[in-house]
């Protein structure tokens, strides 16, 4: 059974590589119907479907010269990393034991080496709605291979959620208002329909888990401090109340100008009266 699975996986990856340069039908439904092939690709990531990578490598090695011309630098590693769209995201020296481990290595390597040594346990972070009221903006990062969260210039840049990231999300999401905000910013793609269901799902993911130190603890501290700043809160309230849309912003600017003109006219009238009364 292991041999049969190994042959199928190796052949599927090779044929997927060859299919990229072909336009005509092959007669293979897995190649001709992209949806089916994508289902297999996702299944190969699941932990329960893993085979040791060295078995696939040993199986591929004897046939490489029959598939590619002599002198070709093609390897199974290159085929696999291209197959999972991560050839530019993993170093040549990185070693992985199976496909799930490959994606783990990619995610680890995409995290910047900001923090050296032991990281602290993540303290409770304010919910998304409260952070937004405190002036924190949210922006989606469209990189499905990265879990790096960056807080810069009052903006929390978060990788888009396809679903130790669980604690961060659990802190960020408490109610459907938090989900609605993150959906609006493009950070969460809600396929459940109901924002409340997403909030319940995320809150349950963290049940029974223990935080032994989180990469996101520093980010949580930074956004809490930023949200607590009274100037940032006032600016956020000003923006949401008076500049929430172009019409309200235009009306606010017009009212401000009218107030200033009225003030100038009043000051001018007072000065004229004072000049008349002066002998």
VMD Tcl script that draws the C-alpha trace (Angstrom):
set ca {
  {0.00 0.00 0.00}
  {2.83 2.41 0.84}
  {4.45 1.63 -2.51}
  {1.18 2.25 -4.38}
  {0.65 5.57 -2.57}
  {4.25 6.62 -3.25}
  {3.91 5.86 -6.97}
  {0.61 7.78 -7.18}
  {2.00 10.85 -5.39}
  {5.19 10.92 -7.46}
  {3.32 10.47 -10.75}
  {0.71 13.09 -9.81}
  {3.37 15.69 -9.02}
  {5.31 14.94 -12.21}
  {2.19 15.07 -14.39}
  {1.10 18.33 -12.72}
  {4.46 19.83 -13.66}
  {4.13 18.64 -17.26}
  {0.52 19.82 -17.46}
  {1.56 23.44 -16.95}
  {3.15 23.46 -20.42}
  {0.26 21.68 -22.17}
  {-3.00 23.10 -23.47}
  {-4.68 20.04 -24.96}
  {-6.66 17.51 -22.95}
  {-4.73 14.57 -21.51}
  {-7.64 12.23 -20.83}
  {-6.81 12.25 -17.12}
  {-9.65 13.88 -15.10}
  {-7.22 14.90 -12.37}
  {-5.22 16.89 -14.93}
  {-8.05 18.11 -17.15}
  {-10.31 19.28 -14.32}
  {-8.40 21.74 -12.10}
  {-10.88 21.44 -9.24}
  {-10.19 17.73 -8.83}
  {-6.45 18.24 -8.97}
  {-6.69 20.99 -6.34}
  {-8.60 18.64 -4.03}
  {-5.76 16.10 -4.29}
  {-3.18 18.84 -3.68}
  {-4.93 19.85 -0.46}
  {-5.29 16.23 0.64}
  {-1.54 15.75 0.27}
  {-1.00 18.43 2.93}
  {-3.04 16.63 5.61}
  {-0.94 15.01 8.32}
  {-2.78 11.68 8.12}
  {-1.84 11.37 4.44}
  {1.91 11.80 4.86}
  {4.63 9.45 3.65}
  {8.31 9.88 4.54}
  {9.87 12.18 1.98}
  {12.98 10.04 1.63}
  {10.81 7.19 0.23}
  {9.51 9.44 -2.54}
  {13.03 10.67 -3.23}
  {14.39 7.11 -3.53}
  {11.52 6.22 -5.85}
  {12.12 9.24 -8.06}
  {15.91 9.02 -8.29}
  {16.15 6.01 -10.68}
  {13.69 7.48 -13.21}
  {14.84 11.10 -13.32}
  {16.93 10.64 -16.47}
  {14.07 8.95 -18.31}
  {11.76 11.88 -17.57}
  {14.15 14.79 -18.06}
  {17.11 15.17 -20.37}
  {20.56 14.41 -19.05}
  {22.23 17.42 -17.49}
  {18.91 18.76 -16.23}
  {19.00 20.19 -12.73}
  {15.49 18.91 -12.01}
  {15.05 17.24 -8.63}
  {12.08 15.93 -6.70}
  {12.58 18.75 -4.19}
  {12.17 21.34 -6.94}
  {9.07 19.59 -8.28}
  {7.54 19.39 -4.80}
  {8.23 23.02 -3.83}
  {6.84 24.20 -7.19}
  {3.83 21.94 -6.70}
  {3.03 23.61 -3.36}
  {3.88 27.14 -4.64}
  {6.69 27.67 -2.14}
  {9.90 27.35 -4.16}
  {10.88 30.95 -3.37}
  {9.91 30.75 0.29}
  {12.22 28.00 1.56}
  {16.00 27.88 1.75}
  {18.08 25.29 -0.08}
  {19.47 24.05 3.23}
  {16.07 23.43 4.82}
  {15.22 19.78 5.37}
  {11.70 18.45 5.74}
  {10.40 14.99 6.59}
  {7.13 15.10 4.64}
  {4.82 17.57 2.90}
  {3.18 18.85 6.09}
  {6.62 19.49 7.53}
  {7.56 21.33 4.33}
  {4.76 23.86 4.84}
  {5.69 24.18 8.51}
  {9.29 25.00 7.51}
  {8.06 27.59 5.01}
  {5.94 29.34 7.64}
  {8.80 29.34 10.13}
  {11.22 30.80 7.60}
  {8.80 33.58 6.60}
  {8.78 34.86 10.18}
  {11.45 37.56 10.63}
  {14.08 36.88 13.27}
  {13.07 39.86 15.43}
  {13.12 38.07 18.73}
  {15.94 35.93 20.02}
  {15.52 33.59 22.95}
  {12.40 32.73 24.88}
  {9.28 34.73 24.07}
  {6.83 35.67 26.84}
  {3.30 34.41 27.22}
  {0.89 36.66 25.30}
  {-1.06 38.88 27.68}
  {-4.74 39.49 27.00}
  {-5.15 41.72 23.98}
  {-8.10 44.04 23.40}
  {-10.79 42.89 21.00}
  {-10.79 44.13 17.41}
  {-13.74 46.48 17.94}
  {-12.12 48.11 20.98}
  {-8.75 48.43 19.24}
  {-10.46 50.05 16.26}
  {-12.18 52.52 18.60}
  {-8.74 53.29 20.02}
  {-7.41 54.28 16.60}
  {-5.84 50.98 15.47}
  {-6.36 50.26 11.76}
  {-6.45 46.78 10.24}
  {-5.00 45.68 6.93}
  {-4.99 42.24 5.29}
  {-1.70 40.76 4.06}
  {-2.32 38.47 1.09}
  {0.38 35.88 1.66}
  {-1.04 32.46 2.48}
  {2.42 31.10 3.36}
  {3.17 33.62 6.11}
  {1.88 34.00 9.66}
  {3.84 37.17 10.42}
  {1.74 39.87 12.12}
  {3.22 43.38 12.07}
  {2.07 46.50 13.90}
  {3.41 49.64 12.28}
  {2.29 53.27 12.27}
  {-0.97 52.48 14.00}
  {-1.87 49.71 11.52}
  {-2.09 46.00 12.37}
  {-1.06 44.03 9.27}
  {-2.50 40.53 9.54}
  {-2.19 37.59 7.09}
  {-5.53 36.68 5.61}
  {-7.15 33.85 7.55}
  {-7.66 30.57 5.71}
  {-8.10 29.26 9.77}
  {0.61 29.78 18.12}
  {-2.10 31.95 15.64}
  {-5.10 30.60 17.54}
  {-4.45 32.57 20.75}
  {-3.98 35.75 18.75}
  {-7.29 35.29 16.93}
  {-9.10 34.26 20.11}
  {-7.95 37.47 21.79}
  {-8.87 39.57 18.78}
  {-12.35 38.09 18.33}
  {-14.97 38.11 21.07}
  {-18.23 38.95 19.31}
  {-19.76 39.21 15.86}
  {-18.85 42.92 15.80}
  {-15.16 41.93 15.85}
  {-15.74 39.43 13.02}
  {-17.68 42.02 10.99}
  {-14.78 44.46 11.28}
  {-12.17 41.90 10.20}
  {-14.38 40.73 7.32}
  {-14.79 44.35 6.20}
  {-10.99 44.78 6.19}
  {-10.51 41.57 4.20}
  {-8.63 39.72 6.96}
  {-11.27 37.00 7.37}
  {-13.19 35.43 4.50}
  {-16.45 34.28 6.04}
  {-17.87 31.21 4.35}
  {-20.27 30.46 7.21}
  {-22.52 33.41 6.46}
  {-23.22 34.39 10.05}
  {-20.57 36.49 11.82}
  {-21.72 35.14 15.18}
  {-20.94 31.58 14.05}
  {-17.39 32.60 13.13}
  {-16.90 34.26 16.53}
  {-18.16 31.11 18.29}
  {-15.90 28.88 16.20}
  {-12.76 30.94 16.89}
  {-13.52 31.22 20.61}
  {-13.86 27.44 20.85}
  {-10.57 26.78 19.07}
  {-8.63 28.04 22.08}
  {-10.47 25.96 24.68}
  {-8.17 23.62 26.57}
  {-4.99 25.05 25.03}
  {-2.12 26.38 27.14}
  {0.06 29.26 26.03}
  {3.73 28.48 26.65}
  {4.99 31.62 24.96}
  {3.78 33.36 21.85}
  {5.54 35.09 18.99}
  {2.62 37.54 18.98}
  {2.99 38.65 22.62}
  {5.01 41.75 21.64}
  {2.45 42.71 18.98}
  {-0.37 42.34 21.51}
  {1.44 44.65 23.94}
  {2.11 47.26 21.23}
  {-1.48 47.44 19.97}
  {-2.87 47.65 23.52}
  {-0.55 50.57 24.32}
  {-1.46 52.32 21.08}
  {-5.17 51.84 21.73}
  {-4.84 53.22 25.28}
  {-3.27 56.46 24.05}
  {-5.83 59.24 24.55}
  {-4.69 61.11 21.43}
  {-5.19 58.05 19.24}
  {-8.63 57.47 20.78}
  {-9.68 61.07 20.16}
  {-8.45 60.96 16.59}
  {-10.33 57.69 15.96}
  {-13.55 59.16 17.39}
  {-13.14 62.30 15.29}
  {-12.64 60.21 12.17}
  {-15.56 57.85 12.83}
  {-18.03 60.58 13.85}
  {-17.17 63.44 11.52}
  {-15.28 61.83 8.62}
  {-16.85 58.36 8.31}
  {-17.78 58.98 4.64}
  {-17.07 61.66 1.97}
  {-20.41 63.43 2.47}
  {-20.07 63.70 6.22}
  {-16.44 64.77 5.83}
  {-17.43 67.47 3.32}
  {-20.20 68.68 5.62}
  {-17.75 68.83 8.54}
  {-15.21 70.83 6.54}
  {-17.95 73.18 5.28}
  {-19.31 73.70 8.80}
  {-15.79 74.38 10.11}
  {-15.16 76.95 7.37}
  {-18.51 78.59 8.07}
  {-17.67 78.76 11.77}
  {-14.28 80.30 11.03}
  {-15.79 82.88 8.67}
  {-18.44 83.74 11.26}
  {-15.72 84.13 13.89}
  {-13.66 86.37 11.58}
  {-16.74 88.48 10.80}
  {-17.55 88.81 14.51}
  {-13.98 89.84 15.38}
  {-13.99 92.36 12.51}
  {-17.32 93.85 13.65}
  {-16.08 94.18 17.22}
  {-12.88 95.87 16.06}
  {-14.89 98.35 13.94}
  {-17.13 99.22 16.90}
  {-14.09 99.74 19.12}
  {-12.46 101.98 16.54}
  {-15.60 104.14 16.30}
  {-15.78 104.51 20.08}
  {-12.14 105.51 20.26}
  {-11.82 109.38 20.25}
}
mol new
graphics top color blue
foreach p $ca { graphics top sphere $p radius 0.5 }
foreach p [lrange $ca 0 end-1] q [lrange $ca 1 end] { graphics top cylinder $p $q radius 0.2 }
display resetview
